[in-house]
């Protein structure tokens, strides 16, 4: 049968910026997908409590004015998303997120910011798992393919339709479908159980980070440091 034909949970956040330690959630989506077809979905619009920069508005289309008028308080949104995701993890259902280290680390930072239980706390002290990250898998199974590795480019490579990029629901659905498409093209990925695939991705991400760090240092950036932690970097120090 394979995990890619079972229930998967697509997950995506659209945010105020690109630093997961400081950016805030603007929209979020969690969508149930089975055999590539969407089933149920949950969507959130948050008032992040800070101005949404123009460059972020240009990406996802949500203005500060709309977020303030229509969005729910940011702490309620972070708590709600975390509660939904951890409920799936507790039953062993994989959560699929494209570049999961960004979305999950940003969610973790938001939970910490508002004094809410962390993902690990909600899971009884264990790490969130299983997570399936098409970004990490694709870089490992097709390492030398040229071109961009963003969601739009990799969807195009695997023939996955992405209706409206940078819409959280569309991106979450595309991530889940992309995971399925990668599994179909690469049977060795499909053959792994979700728990083993999760463990492999930890290794693959660490290997990529070490290689990229070495590349940057060879190019003259002697102080380059690429964090190889996947899929979750818990925030350190005081909340920002």
N, C-alpha and C positions, 0 to 999 in steps of 0.2 A: 504493500500500500504506500508506505513512505510518509514522512511527516508533512511533506508539501501537499498532500491530498487530505490532510486532517485539518482541524480547526486551528487557525492562526489569528493572532491579534495584531493588526497594523496600528502603529502609533507614530504620531508626529506632533511637533510643536512649531509654531511660528512665534518669533520673539522680537525683542527690542534691539538685539545686537548679536555679535558673533563670539563673544567671550562668555562661556557657560558659567563662569563664576559671578559675572556681573549682570548679564542680560536677564530680562524678565519675560515671563510668558505673556503672550498676547492672545493667541488662539491655540487650542489643542484638540486632537481628535484621536479616538480609539475606535477601531472598526473590526468587526468579526468577519473573517474571510474563510471560506471552505472551498478547496479545489479552485481557488482563484476568484470565486464569486462572493460579492459582499452580502452580508446578512444584517446583523444589527450594528448600530453605531452610536457613539456618544460624542458630542461636540461641546466645546467651551469657548467663550469669549471673556477675556479678563480685562479689568481696569488695572494696568500694571502699577499704577501709583507714581509713575515717572513719565515724562514726555517721551513719546515714541519718535526717534530720530527720523528725519525725512528719508534717509537712505533705507531704513527699515520699512517705512510706509511704501516706498517705491517697490519693494519686494513683495510684500503680502497684502498691501492695499488697505490696511486698518489704520485709521488716523487716531491721534490722541483724543480728538473730540468724540469720535464714535465709541472708542473704548471706554471713555468716561461715562458716556450716556447710556450705553447698552451693556457694558461688561459687568461681570460679577466681581466682587472683591478678590484680589489676587490670592489671598490666603485660602479662600474657599475653593478657588479653581485648582491650586496646587494640591490641596488636600483631597479634592474630588478625583483628580487624575491619578494620584498615588493610590487611593483606595480601590479604584477600578483595576489598575494594573496589578496590584498585589493580590487581588481576588483571583485573577487568572493564574498568576504564578503559583498560588497555593494549590491549584488543581492541576498543575503541571502543563498548562497550555503555553506554548511559546509566544513571546511578544516580539514582533518584527519591527525594527526601526532602522532607517537608513542613516548611517553614521551614528549608531546608538550611543557612543561615548559622549556626543554632544548633548543629545536630548535628555538622556538619563542623568548626566552630570548637572545639567541646568535645572532639571526638576529637583535633584537632591539639594542644590544650592537654594532654591526657592523654599523648600521645606525647612531648611536650616534658618533661612532669613526670617521666617514667621514663627519659629519655635515649635514646629510641627514634628511628629514622629518621622524618622527617616524611613527610607524604603527597607533597610535592614531591620530596623525596629519592628516594622509592620510584618516582617517575615520571620520573626522570632530569632533574629540575630544572624540569619544566613544571607548570602548575596542574592540579589535578584537573578533568577534563572528559571527556565532557559530563555536566552535572548538570541535572536537570529538577525544578523546585520548584513544585508546584501553588499554593502560597501566593503566590509572586511573580507567577506567570502570571495567576491569578484576579484579583488586585488591579489588574493592568494591563488585562485584557480586559473587566472588569466593574467599573470603578473606582467608580461611584457607587451600587452596590447597598448598601442599608442592612443593618445587622445585623453579627453577629460574623463573624470570619474565622478562627476556630480550626478544627481538622481536623473536628470533629464537625459544626459549622455548615455548612462548605463541602461536606462529604460529603452532608448533607441537601439542600443546594441543587442538587447534581448527581445526586441519586438513587443515591449509592454507599452500600452497606451497610457500617457500621462495627460489627463484632460486639462488641468489648469495647475501648473507648477506653482508651488508656494502657497497653495491652499491646503490647510492641514489635513482635511479629509481626503482630498485627492492624493496628496503625497503619502498618507498612511496606507491607502488602498494600493497605490503604485508600489510601495515598498513590499507589501505582502505578495502582490502578484510577481514582482521581480524575484523575490526569494524562491517562489515556485518555478519560475522560468530558469533560474540558475540551476536548480535541482534537476530539472528535466534535461538541460544541456550537459550537466556534469553528474552522471549517475553515482560517482563516489561520494558526492555531497548528499544526494538523496538517500544513500544507503546508511548514512550515519543517523543514529538516534538523536533527538534534540539535546539530550544531556551531553553526549559525546561531541556533537557539533559545537555546543557552547564552549566546551573545553578547548577544542581545536581553534576556535576563533580567538580565545585568550592568547594562545601561542602565536597564531598568525599575525595578530595585531602587534604583539611585542616584537616579532621579527621585522615587520614593516617599519615600526618606529625606530628600531636600532639601525636598520639600513638607511633610512631617511636622515637620521641624525648624523651618521657617518658621511653620507653624501654632502650634507651641508657643511660639515667640518672640513671635508676635502676641498670644498669650494671657497674656503676662507673664513667661514663663520665659526671660529674656534670655540665659542661659548654656546653653540646651538644645543638645546636640550629638547627632545621630543618625548613626551610622556607616553609610555607604552602600556598604560593601564587601560583595560577594557573589561566590561562595558560601562563601568561606573567609577568616576573619580569623586570620592567624597570630599566636600569642601573642608579646607583647613583654616584655622584662625577665626577671627571674628566675622560674622555675616556682613556682606557689603550690599 
